[in-house]
Amino acid sequence: MSARGLLIAAPRSGSGKTTLTLGAMRALRRRGVTVAGVKSGPDYIDPAFHRAALGRDSFNLDCWAMPPELVAALASQAAFGADLLLAEASMGLFDGVPAPPGRSGGSADVAAALGLPVLLVVDASGQAQSAGAVAKGFAVFDPRLRVAGVVLNNVASPRHLMLARAGLEAAGLRCVGALPKNKDVSLPERHLGLVQAAETAGLERKLDSLADFVEAHIDLDVLLECAAPLDLSARAACAMAPPGQTIAIARDEAFSFLYPHILAGWRLHGAEVRFFSPLADEAPPHADCVWLPGGYPELHAGRLAANRRFLDGLRVTAREKPVHGECGGYMVLGESLTDAEGVVHAMAGLLSVQTSFARRKMTLGYRDAILLDDCALGRKGQRFRGHEFHYASIVAPGDDAPMALAGDAYGAPPSPAGSRRGLVSGSFFHCVAEAPE
């Protein structure tokens, strides 16, 4: 059976996309359907839940940060050997940034690029037949797309369902099912979104409960009928070259935000990955490069500051090998990290930046960066596109040279970003892909 694909999208955030996506993934897997997952946009938390629901990696697909050929290649890699590729949208279906056609980063661009029909989740709370008008507007807004079906969410009663379904029928749209209001169907959240999959207590039970909920109220056979055949002819591709033949990567509850497609690309190019846990006070293993991903070091700052084997091992490595930190990893490479209670914790001191989670300020958006010198990411003048999302702030930038000049998706002039000292580099933005020069 060749793979088929479907995008689960909605008019806005908070409509129930993740509930439907995770529940459908687990329910279909229990039926024996081989399901693969992808996430539209740069969110790095949802793919980990996809993996937990499916038992296989889920990739991010981003039409702003990635060249079109990379989007196609990663979709092919994700769907290899699967019966169904379920893509989860981000925000509202058409939400993106100012960009040339097809490159806005919106989920509609991913659907158009891959030929994915759309299963639209409409939050019906506070309306009835009007849900049909909302869905109809989304169905005709972009001629590139086909809305194959609609799922109603937060349905309050049988009468409410009857009226909302009548609205869909009047709009000529197929109702695939209706999810009733249910406060018990949720996943825990924290400041960057959902609590990470690895930290969610009883995750398997929660996923099975979501599957039971979705299976009870959604016609999964009709959902499968909504999917369309995929073109999986694109060759495998790598988003960015590996920083070494062997890469030591921090991985635990403090360091977990490494895009699966980046890791898969490094392995595709023959790199060997060696994981270690800073929280377990493990020094980086011998490797050509050490990589500290983002995560939640601010929640473990005291423990990290006390782990001498980790910090001393990092300092020794940095004398001879490149060390790079993204977001949370950048904070740990700095002089100090102030936690939410205002307690200052000494960090590795390999960069002179000082950061604080006590002084919270949300920073969010795409980044278009050009390296100012050679570092673990690449060579001087190389361009990368990435994403930044954090609440921590810089309280003292220090005197290190900037790592890059970075602009955004709205035309802001490039400004210095990150820090670089010797073989050590870091920044708050997560690289999604190398950009064409």
C-alpha positions in Angstrom: 0.0 0.0 0.0 1.5 3.4 -1.0 1.4 6.1 1.7 -1.4 8.6 1.8 -1.3 11.9 3.6 -3.6 14.3 5.5 -3.1 17.6 7.3 -5.1 18.2 10.5 -5.6 22.0 10.7 -7.8 24.6 12.3 -8.9 28.2 12.0 -6.8 29.1 15.1 -4.7 27.8 17.9 -6.5 26.1 20.8 -9.1 24.5 18.5 -8.2 20.9 19.3 -5.7 19.9 16.7 -3.3 18.2 19.0 -6.0 16.3 20.8 -7.3 15.0 17.5 -3.9 14.3 16.0 -2.5 12.4 19.0 -5.8 10.5 19.5 -6.1 9.5 15.8 -2.4 8.5 15.6 -2.6 6.2 18.6 -6.1 4.8 17.6 -5.1 4.1 14.0 -1.8 2.5 15.2 -3.9 0.2 17.5 -5.9 -0.8 14.5 -2.7 -1.9 12.7 -2.3 1.1 10.4 1.3 2.2 10.1 1.1 5.9 10.7 3.9 8.5 10.4 3.8 12.0 11.7 5.1 15.4 10.8 4.6 18.9 12.3 4.2 22.0 10.3 6.3 24.9 11.6 9.2 25.1 14.0 7.5 23.7 17.2 9.9 21.2 18.8 7.5 19.8 21.5 4.7 18.3 19.5 6.9 15.9 17.4 8.1 14.3 20.6 4.4 13.5 21.4 4.0 12.2 17.9 6.9 9.8 18.5 5.4 8.6 21.8 2.0 8.0 20.1 3.5 6.2 17.1 6.8 4.7 18.1 8.7 6.5 15.3 10.3 9.9 14.7 8.2 12.8 13.5 9.8 15.6 11.5 9.2 19.4 11.3 8.3 20.7 7.9 8.7 24.5 7.5 8.2 26.3 4.2 9.9 29.5 5.4 13.0 28.0 7.0 13.5 25.1 4.6 14.1 25.1 0.8 11.2 23.4 -1.1 13.3 20.3 -2.0 14.1 19.8 1.7 10.4 19.9 2.7 9.7 17.2 0.1 12.7 15.1 1.1 11.8 15.1 4.8 8.2 14.3 4.1 9.4 11.3 2.0 11.7 10.2 4.8 9.0 10.5 7.5 6.5 8.6 5.4 8.8 5.8 4.3 7.2 2.4 5.1 4.0 4.0 6.4 0.4 3.7 5.3 -0.6 7.2 6.4 1.3 10.4 7.0 -0.6 12.6 9.5 0.6 16.2 9.5 -0.3 18.5 12.4 -0.7 22.2 11.5 0.5 25.1 13.6 -1.7 28.1 14.7 -4.4 28.8 12.1 -4.3 27.1 8.7 -3.2 30.2 6.8 -1.1 31.9 9.5 2.4 32.7 8.4 4.9 35.5 7.8 5.3 38.0 4.9 7.0 35.9 2.2 6.8 35.0 -1.5 4.0 32.6 -2.5 4.4 29.2 -0.9 7.2 30.3 1.6 5.2 31.9 4.4 5.8 29.1 6.9 2.1 28.7 7.2 0.6 25.2 7.3 -1.3 25.9 4.1 2.0 26.1 2.3 3.0 22.6 3.5 -0.3 21.2 2.4 0.0 22.8 -1.0 3.6 21.7 -1.5 2.8 18.0 -0.6 -0.7 17.8 -2.0 -2.2 17.1 1.4 -6.0 17.4 1.8 -7.1 19.2 5.0 -9.1 17.9 7.8 -10.4 21.0 9.5 -11.0 21.1 13.3 -13.6 23.7 14.1 -14.2 24.7 17.7 -18.0 24.9 17.7 -18.4 26.4 21.2 -20.5 29.6 21.2 -21.9 28.9 17.7 -24.1 26.4 15.9 -24.9 26.6 12.2 -22.3 29.3 11.9 -19.6 26.6 12.2 -20.5 25.7 8.6 -19.8 29.3 7.5 -16.4 29.3 9.2 -15.5 26.0 7.6 -16.8 27.1 4.2 -14.6 30.3 4.3 -11.6 28.1 5.0 -12.5 25.7 2.2 -12.7 28.4 -0.5 -10.0 30.9 0.8 -7.0 29.2 -1.0 -7.6 27.4 -4.3 -4.5 25.3 -3.8 -6.1 23.4 -1.0 -9.0 20.9 -0.6 -10.8 20.7 2.7 -11.8 17.0 2.7 -13.7 17.0 5.9 -14.5 18.8 9.2 -14.3 17.7 12.8 -16.4 19.7 15.2 -14.9 20.2 18.7 -16.4 21.2 22.0 -19.9 20.1 21.1 -22.2 20.7 24.1 -25.2 18.5 23.4 -27.0 16.4 20.8 -29.0 19.5 19.8 -25.9 21.5 19.4 -24.4 18.8 17.2 -27.5 18.6 15.1 -27.4 22.4 14.4 -23.7 22.6 13.7 -23.8 19.5 11.4 -26.6 21.2 9.5 -24.4 24.2 9.0 -21.7 21.9 7.5 -24.2 20.2 5.3 -25.4 23.6 4.0 -21.8 24.5 3.2 -21.4 21.3 1.3 -18.8 19.9 3.7 -18.4 16.4 5.2 -18.6 16.0 8.9 -16.1 13.4 10.0 -17.1 13.5 13.6 -17.7 15.6 16.7 -15.7 15.8 19.9 -17.8 16.6 23.0 -16.6 19.0 25.7 -14.3 17.1 28.0 -12.1 18.8 30.6 -10.4 15.5 31.4 -8.8 15.2 27.9 -5.8 17.4 28.1 -2.0 17.3 28.5 0.0 19.4 31.1 1.5 22.7 30.0 4.3 25.0 31.1 5.8 28.3 29.8 6.9 27.0 26.3 3.8 25.0 25.7 3.1 21.4 26.6 5.3 19.7 29.2 7.8 17.6 27.3 6.7 14.1 26.3 9.5 12.5 28.3 8.4 14.3 31.5 4.6 13.7 31.2 3.6 11.3 33.9 1.6 8.4 32.7 2.0 9.4 29.1 1.1 6.0 27.6 -2.2 6.0 29.6 -3.0 9.5 28.5 -2.4 8.7 24.9 -4.6 5.6 25.1 -7.3 7.8 26.7 -7.0 10.2 23.9 -7.3 7.4 21.4 -10.4 6.0 23.2 -11.9 9.5 23.1 -11.2 10.1 19.4 -12.3 6.6 18.4 -15.6 7.0 20.2 -16.5 10.2 18.4 -14.6 10.2 15.1 -15.2 8.0 12.1 -11.7 6.8 11.5 -12.6 5.0 8.3 -13.9 8.3 6.9 -10.7 10.0 8.2 -8.7 7.5 6.2 -10.8 8.2 3.1 -10.0 11.9 3.4 -6.3 11.2 2.8 -4.7 11.4 -0.6 -1.8 9.5 -2.2 1.6 11.0 -1.6 4.5 11.5 -4.0 7.4 10.0 -2.2 10.0 10.3 -5.0 12.1 13.0 -3.4 15.6 12.0 -2.4 16.8 12.0 1.1 18.4 15.3 2.2 20.3 16.9 5.1 19.1 20.2 6.6 22.6 21.1 7.8 26.0 19.4 7.6 27.1 17.5 10.7 29.6 19.5 12.9 31.9 16.5 13.1 32.2 12.8 12.4 31.4 12.1 16.0 29.0 14.4 17.9 28.5 14.4 21.7 24.9 15.6 22.3 23.5 16.5 25.8 20.2 14.7 26.2 18.0 14.7 29.3 15.2 16.7 30.9 17.2 19.9 30.7 18.4 19.4 27.1 15.9 17.9 24.8 15.0 20.4 22.0 17.0 19.0 19.1 15.0 18.8 15.9 14.6 15.1 14.9 15.3 16.0 11.2 18.6 17.6 12.1 19.7 14.5 14.0 18.5 12.2 11.2 20.4 14.3 8.6 23.6 14.1 10.6 23.3 10.3 10.8 22.4 10.2 7.1 25.8 11.8 6.4 27.5 9.2 8.4 28.0 11.0 11.7 28.1 9.0 14.9 26.0 10.5 17.8 27.0 9.9 21.4 24.5 11.1 24.0 25.3 12.1 27.5 23.4 13.5 30.5 24.5 16.7 32.2 21.8 16.2 34.9 23.4 12.8 35.7 26.8 14.7 36.0 28.2 13.0 32.9 31.2 14.6 31.2 30.9 14.9 27.4 32.2 11.7 25.8 35.1 12.0 23.4 33.9 13.4 20.1 34.7 15.9 17.3 32.1 18.4 18.7 29.9 18.9 21.7 26.3 20.1 21.2 24.1 21.4 24.0 20.5 21.7 22.7 17.8 23.8 24.1 15.4 22.6 26.8 14.7 23.7 30.3 18.0 24.3 32.1 16.3 27.1 34.1 14.3 24.4 35.9 17.5 22.5 36.9 20.0 25.4 37.3 21.1 24.5 40.8 21.7 20.9 40.0 23.6 21.7 36.8 25.8 24.3 38.7 26.7 21.6 41.2 27.6 18.9 38.6 31.4 19.3 38.5 32.2 16.3 36.2 29.9 17.8 33.6 31.1 21.4 33.8 34.8 20.5 34.1 34.5 18.0 31.3 32.9 20.7 29.1 35.7 23.1 29.9 38.4 20.6 29.1 36.7 19.7 25.8 36.4 23.3 24.8 40.2 23.7 24.8 40.5 21.5 21.7 37.1 20.8 20.2 34.2 23.0 19.1 31.3 23.3 21.6 28.0 24.8 20.6 24.8 25.7 22.6 21.3 26.5 21.3 18.9 28.5 23.5 19.1 26.6 26.9 22.5 25.2 25.9 23.7 28.8 25.2 22.6 29.8 28.7 24.6 27.0 30.3 27.7 27.9 28.4 27.5 31.4 29.9 28.8 32.9 33.1 25.6 32.6 35.1 21.9 31.6 34.9 19.4 33.3 37.3 16.4 31.0 38.1 12.8 32.0 38.5 13.3 32.7 42.3 16.1 35.1 41.5 18.9 32.8 42.6 22.1 33.2 40.6 23.8 29.9 39.6 27.3 29.8 38.1 27.4 28.0 34.7 30.3 26.8 32.5 31.8 30.3 32.0 32.9 29.4 28.4 31.0 32.4 27.2 30.7 35.7 29.1 26.9 36.1 28.6 24.7 36.2 31.8 21.1 35.1 31.5 18.0 35.2 33.7 14.7 33.5 33.9 13.6 35.8 36.8 13.3 38.6 34.3 10.9 37.0 31.8 10.3 38.4 28.4 8.9 36.3 25.6 11.0 36.3 22.5 9.5 34.5 19.5 10.1 34.4 15.8 12.0 33.2 12.8 15.7 34.1 12.3 17.8 34.5 9.2 21.4 34.4 10.3 24.8 34.8 8.7 27.8 33.5 10.5 30.5 36.1 11.3 33.3 33.5 11.6 33.9 29.8 11.5 32.3 27.8 14.4 30.6 24.5 15.1 27.6 25.5 12.9 29.6 26.1 9.8 32.0 28.5 8.0 32.1 32.3 8.0 29.4 33.8 5.7 27.2 30.7 5.8 23.5 31.4 6.1 21.1 29.5 8.4 17.4 29.9 9.0 16.0 29.1 12.4 13.6 30.0 15.1 13.7 31.6 18.5 11.3 31.0 21.4 12.2 31.7 25.0 11.3 33.6 28.1 14.8 34.0 29.5 16.6 37.3 29.0 20.2 38.5 28.7 21.1 40.6 31.7 24.7 41.1 30.6 25.9 40.3 27.1 29.5 40.0 28.1 32.5 40.9 25.9 32.6 38.0 23.5 32.3 38.5 19.7 28.8 37.9 18.2 28.4 34.6 16.5 26.2 35.9 13.7 24.2 38.7 12.3 20.5 37.8 12.4 17.4 39.3 10.9 13.8 38.2 11.1 11.0 37.4 8.7 9.6 41.0 8.8 12.6 42.8 7.3 14.3 44.1 10.4 17.9 45.0 9.9 20.3 42.2 10.9 21.8 42.7 14.3 24.5 40.8 16.3 23.2 37.5 17.7 24.8 35.0 20.0 28.4 34.8 21.3 31.7 33.3 20.2 34.9 32.8 22.0 37.6 30.5 20.8 36.0 27.1 19.8 32.8 27.9 21.8 29.7 29.4 20.2 26.1 29.8 21.1 22.9 31.7 20.4 19.2 31.8 21.4 18.0 30.7 18.0 17.5 27.0 17.0 18.8 26.2 13.5 16.2 24.6 11.3 18.1 24.4 8.0 21.0 25.8 6.1 19.8 28.5 3.7 20.9 28.7 0.0 23.7 31.2 -0.4 
